[in-house]
Structures are given as structure tokens and as C-alpha cells.
């Protein structure tokens, strides 16, 4: 059903709006799911998709992880 101007009825317009909100909410959940991956996978995903929002935090986490791994391997190689 349409108005006399041939456009959508208010009900149709509001239902389209509601659908767009539902789709946006679903997209946000899917888009944030990659944040639960390992730091290496998150950095790879961010670079491939051009996402810079988390680059500082993820790079720092990767640096600390690498540093911890480096110190751990040095501690194992020291004589007792």
C-alpha cells in the first residue's frame, strides 16, 4: 500500500528502518568476533581489512608476548 504520492507508507518506511538496525547490530557482532582471536591473527586481520582502531594495543600485546618468549628461551639456556 502506498500514499497518494506513490511513495512508501509510513509503516513500510519504519519497517525498513527496523530491518536496517537489525542488520547493523548483527554486523557489529560479526565484526567484533575477530577480536577474540590470537594477537597474531588479530594483527593479520586488521592489516588485510585496513582496520587501525586496535593497532596500538595489539602491537603492544604482540611486542610483550615476543619479549616474554625471548626472555623465557634465554632463561632456559642459562647454566644452572
C-alpha positions in Angstrom: 0.0 0.0 0.0 1.3 3.5 -0.8 0.4 7.1 -0.1 -1.3 9.2 -2.7 2.1 10.4 -3.8 3.1 6.9 -4.7 5.8 6.7 -2.0 6.1 4.2 0.7 3.6 4.2 3.6 5.0 5.3 7.0 4.6 1.7 8.1 6.8 0.4 5.3 9.4 3.0 6.0 9.6 2.2 9.7 9.8 -1.5 9.0 12.7 -0.9 6.6 14.4 1.2 9.3 13.9 -1.6 11.8 15.4 -4.1 9.4 18.5 -1.9 8.8 19.0 -1.6 12.6 18.8 -5.3 13.0 21.3 -5.8 10.2 23.7 -3.3 11.6 23.5 -4.9 15.1 24.3 -8.3 13.6 27.2 -6.8 11.5 28.7 -5.3 14.7 28.7 -8.7 16.4 30.3 -10.4 13.5 32.8 -7.6 13.0 33.9 -7.8 16.6 34.2 -11.6 16.7 37.7 -11.4 15.2 38.9 -9.6 18.3 38.7 -12.9 20.2 41.5 -14.5 18.1 45.1 -14.6 19.0 47.1 -11.3 18.7 48.9 -12.6 15.6 45.6 -13.4 13.9 44.1 -10.0 15.0 47.0 -8.1 13.6 46.8 -10.0 10.3 43.0 -9.4 10.1 43.5 -5.7 10.8 46.1 -5.3 8.1 44.2 -7.2 5.5 41.0 -5.2 6.2 42.6 -1.9 6.9 41.4 -1.7 10.5 43.5 0.7 12.6 41.3 1.1 15.6 43.2 -1.5 17.7 46.6 -1.3 16.1 48.4 0.3 19.1 47.0 -2.1 21.7 47.5 -5.2 19.5 51.1 -4.2 18.5 52.0 -3.6 22.2 50.5 -7.0 23.1 52.5 -8.7 20.4 55.7 -6.9 21.5 55.2 -8.0 25.1 54.4 -11.6 24.0 57.6 -11.7 21.9 59.7 -10.2 24.6 58.3 -12.7 27.2 59.1 -15.6 24.8 62.6 -14.2 24.2 63.3 -13.9 27.9 61.9 -17.4 28.6 64.1 -19.0 26.0 67.2 -17.2 27.4 66.4 -18.3 30.9 66.3 -21.9 29.7 69.7 -21.6 28.0 71.5 -20.3 31.1 73.5 -22.8 33.0 72.2 -23.7 36.5 
